[in-house]
Amino acid sequence: MSSSIKITRRQALLSAAAGTTLLAMPTLLRAQEKTVKVGALVPMTGDLSLWGLPAKNGADIWADRLNKAGGLTVGGEKYKVEVAAFDGAYIAEKTLQGARAFQDQDVKFTMIIGGDDWSALQDFSNRNKMLTSTLYVSDLNPNSTYLIAPVEAHPFYFGLGAQYLRKVEPNIKKVSLCAQDDVTGRVSCAYWRAGFDAHDFEIVNDQYFDNSTTDFAPVVSSMLAAKPEAVCIDTTYPSVALLLVEQLFTQGYKGRILHAGFELLPDMVKRTSKEFMEGSIAFFPRFDDASISKAATGMNDPAGFYSDYNKTHPGEWNNTSWEFPAALEVWKQAVEAAGTFDADEVLKSMKANPPKHIFGEAKWWGKDLFGIDNALLGNWPIVVVKDGQVEIAELGDQAAWYDQHKEQVEKRFRDEELMPDQKR
């Protein structure tokens, strides 16, 4: 005997609705995921976009990798990280506009290049407890409460550069030095001069040039007229450094060149030669360097990060590509330890348990020179140009170098009116 089951229209609709609800649950769960925003307030247009865009892109890659691995765990809850970006164009008014936009978006951690743009932000930062990272340690001052330098302590590695030059070139005595006349140039030159003082170099030509300069032949002629055995072009901006190197080549210079980063090294090689650039000294490693995993111990899988970056942004890797991710690693350690995104609690957590720096262990430092211990000072690489690309030569201890040569540093900073008691 057979029997049949009759399903009413109402039952069918209820059954279908239940199935739809089950199918929709993953979407609902995704909608309920918690998200926290971090901000890249950088120049994304103009000459300094060469620093700003790679930094912002690196933050995006870091967030994507972190989110795929499960995100942040803060206060027992999981958070995905979203990167907000604003083109501050390295102009004070636009930078402040970006800070206001970030406040409206509830951004919990802001990253800047530093230098001239921080002066526009400090009062706003203090009023709104805007936790911010800079790449310029010289931005720190007794009132920069919510500013940290957790990765690059520019220009502190320059002392290591002078020390390395003395080691590899024991017979060199004379150096020429130049920089643009702005905050970046003055702070950088002060530290280079201290380094050259400490390691018995004679500075035979020392000059600033105006930021509007386009013809660098007279600058280089003046530098070379003093017959230097090494030339330091400081932290000149990428396009300017390229023109200076080209002029050094054109005017027949033969010797070591020192610069902060050689961001446009491939172009420098094209306009000069591999032989001309050989032996030049800088401070930013390649992340496909065979020794990067041993150097960058504070970053999770640096080679994998480099690979992911280049898949997403082929041919756009730069020195700043890894610096915002490294700052985000420090912030991640602190917020997870603090169990909150509150700026005061995060700072307290950072100070109580110093996070790991990208190049290993580090300590909070800065009060001697800047009036506040908000710089995470650790090791930093020295790189040398070999066969048209940079290679890590060694890691140097920035804090140890300063401790040995603080008198020279403070004298040179005072000459430029950079000490805390001299700043307005």
C-alpha positions, 0 to 999 in steps of 0.5 A: 500500500503506498502513501503520499505526503502533501505539502501545503503552499505555506509549508513550502514557503516556510521551508524555502525561507529557512533555507534562504536564512541558512544561506545568508548566515555567512553574509550576516556574519561577515557584516558583523565582523569588527573593523578598525581603521589605521591611516596613511596620511602621506604625499601621494602626488608631487615629488614626494609621492615616491615616498608616500605611495609605496608606504601606503601600498605597503600598509595595504599589503600588511593589512591584507596579509594580517586579515587573511591570517585572522586579523587582530585580537584585541580585548578578546575580540577579532578585528579586521584592519582597514587602511584609510588614505589621504593625500597630504601632499607634504603641505601643512594645510592639506595634512591637517585636513587629512587629520580631521578626515581621519578623526571623522573616520575614527582612525586609531593609528596614523602614519606620516612620513614626518618632517615639515608636515608634523608641525601642522599636526602636533596641536591637533594630535594632542587635543584629539589623542591622535596616536601617530608614527613618524619616520623622522625622530627629529619631529619629537619634542617635549610636547609631542605626546602622541607621536612615536618613531617606532621604525626609522629614527632618521637621521640617527643611522648617519653616525653608523655610516660615518663609522662604516666609511672610516672602517672601510676607507681608513685613509680617507680624510676629506668629505664634502656635504650638501643638503636642501635648506629645510628641516629635513636637510638641517637635521640630517646635516647636523647628524652627519657632521657629528659623525664626521667629527667623531670619526676624524673626517675633515669637512672641506665643503659644507653647503645648503641649497634652496629647495627651488634649485634646479641647476645643480652644476654649481653646487657640485662644482663647489663641492668638488673644488675642495677636492673631497675623497668622499661626498655626502648628499645627505637626505636630499629628495629622490629627484634631487639626489638623482641630479646631484649624482648625475652632476658628480659623474659629469664633473669627473668625481671618483669616490664614495657617495653617501646618501640616505636611501638611493631610491632612484638607484636604477636611474642613477646607474643608467645615467652614470654606470655601475662602476661609478655607483659601486661602493656607495653607502646608504641605509635601506636594504632590499627585501630580496637580499639573501640576508634579510630574514636574519636582519629583519627579525621583527617582521613576520616573513619579510621575503613573503611580504616583498613577494606579495607587494611585487605581485600587487604593485610590480616595479613600485617597491621603494624604501618606504614600502616596508616602513609603515608595515613595520610601524603597524607591527609595533602598534599591533603588538601594543594594542593586543597587549593592552587589550584596547585601542585607546591611545593612552593605554596603547602608549602605556603598554608600549612603554611598559613592554617595549615592542620588538623593532623590525631589526631586533630588540630596541629601547625607548629613547629620545629624552636627551636630545628631544625631551621625550622617550618616544623613539624605539631605537635599535639596530639599523642596516648599512647597505653598500652598492654592489653591481648596481644594487644595494646589499646589506653590509652590516647592522649597527647599534644606533643607541650605542653609537649615540652614547659614545658620541653624544657630545659631538651630536649635541654640539652640532644640534645646538649649532643648528638650534635644534636642541629642545631648549632652543626650539620655539 
